[in-house]
């Protein structure tokens, strides 16, 4: 029996192996056995497991004893394309420069367009920062596309949809049926750090509970240095870090998902929870809010720095009728399907061809 050899080799020089990135690799590998993927990575998300049966390989960068070893590895692999995590690692950038005439080089970016002074400088120095290293740009959503155009990438060299929720969230979708209730279970998943703005969200729920005599709960999945401060709030239930299956089980007992970050380039967790059918309240400073959260259709957006804005979004969503919440839930799942692994696979292949 002849085993078909891969026609193309794909190399990722990546930062952190995450469950959703691994999910995209697994989906691609299972459907396209004429491609071989090799991932070199800096870090691995806690608790992640790799399917060893896939036609893909994962190597921590620390296994390469020197930069020359890494160069030799890439030379031997002869990749048809190299995809790199932004500009975060100097060795990765050196590889991109060395192989400029030998393969296609793609920068993977989740940077949002902000029109800041720093981004203006990046535009002015695009040849030094980007052109010499990268041929194409693979972003996440509309704000990353806007950024790519701003710093000088041509439209036909810009791609979107790199972050995709793991398939398990889509497969676990159950149409929500909201019953008339007085209090809701809000869900937050993420690091308990200042940037996630979790304290302001918690205070907003606590204030609403006191003012309107409600018993809304904030279910928190995650760990971080704000844990001790969060323990002092009556509305909070802390569950620690959970894996995907555990998160889905917990989610079935929650009603509304919240992401209050003061800044979030994307927020894959929004996509994951929408795939499960969650109505969303989300900071307008999250990249995914531009593409996935449609005001009055599947959720509401707020100013993360304004506690009254957060409170207004909470009040809006909890005062919806059961039918309206049912519709928000269905709409979330439908919108989530716009970003999927089928398009991810097509995008990767189109970059090579």
C-alpha positions, 0 to 999 in steps of 0.5 A, a space after each residue: 500500500 502506497 502512503 501519499 506523501 504531503 505535497 506541502 509543508 507548513 511551518 508555524 513559528 508560534 508564541 503560545 499553544 492554546 486550545 483554539 489554535 490547536 483545534 484549528 491545526 487538528 481540524 486542518 490536519 484531519 481534512 487535508 492529509 496532503 499537507 504536513 504542519 510543523 509548529 515551533 512554539 514558545 509556551 504551552 497553555 496550561 493543561 493542553 493535550 496534543 493528539 499524537 495521531 495527527 499529521 502534524 508535529 509540535 516542537 518547543 523552541 527551547 529544544 533548539 540548542 542555538 539559532 543555527 540549529 533552528 535555521 538548519 531545521 527550517 532548511 531541512 523542512 523546506 516549508 511552502 509557507 512560514 507563519 509567524 506570531 507577529 514580531 514578538 520573537 527576534 529569532 523568528 524575525 531572523 528566520 523570516 528575513 533569511 528565507 525571504 526568497 525561499 518561501 511565503 512569509 505570513 505575519 499572524 496579528 491580532 493588533 487592533 487599529 487604534 490610530 495611535 501615535 505608535 501605529 502612525 510610527 509603525 506605518 512610517 517605518 513599515 519597511 523596517 518593521 514589516 516589509 522585509 519580514 512578511 509577504 502577507 498578513 493574517 488577522 482576526 477581524 475587521 479591526 485587524 484588517 483595518 490595521 493591516 491596511 493602515 500600516 501598508 499591506 495591500 488588500 489582496 495580501 490581507 486575510 482574516 479569521 485566524 482565531 476560531 472557537 474550538 469545535 467542541 463549543 459548536 457541537 455542544 450548542 443546545 438551544 437555550 430556553 429562557 424562563 421568566 426569572 428574577 435573577 440571572 447567572 452571569 459568566 466570566 472566563 479569563 485571567 483575574 487581572 486589571 486589564 480584564 476589568 473584572 472588579 468594575 463588572 463585579 461592582 456593577 452587579 453588586 450595585 444593581 443587586 442592592 438597588 433593585 433587591 436582586 440576586 444576580 450572580 457572577 460565576 468566574 472561571 479563572 485565576 489571577 492576583 485579583 482573587 482575594 479582592 473578588 472573594 469579598 463580593 457577595 455576588 461572586 462565585 469563584 470556580 478556578 481554572 477549568 478545561 473546555 468540557 468543564 466550562 461547557 458543563 458550567 455554562 449550561 447553568 449560566 445565562 449571560 456571558 460578559 467580557 468587560 476588558 479595558 482592552 482585548 485585541 479579540 477575545 476568543 472566549 466571546 466566540 466560544 460562548 456565542 457558539 454555545 448560544 449565549 447572549 453577550 454583554 461586552 466591552 466596546 474595546 474588545 476586537 470581537 465586539 466589532 464583528 460578533 456582538 450586534 447591539 440589540 440582536 445578540 447582546 449589548 456593548 459598554 464603555 469599560 471605564 464607565 460603571 454606569 455604562 456597564 450597569 446600563 447594559 446589564 439592566 437592558 439585558 436582564 429586562 428583556 422578555 424570555 422570547 427576546 433572550 431566546 432570540 439573542 441566544 439563537 442569533 449568537 450561535 448563527 453569528 458565531 458560525 460566520 467564523 469557522 474552521 472551513 474558512 480557516 482551512 481555505 485561507 491557509 491553502 489559498 496563501 500557498 497557492 
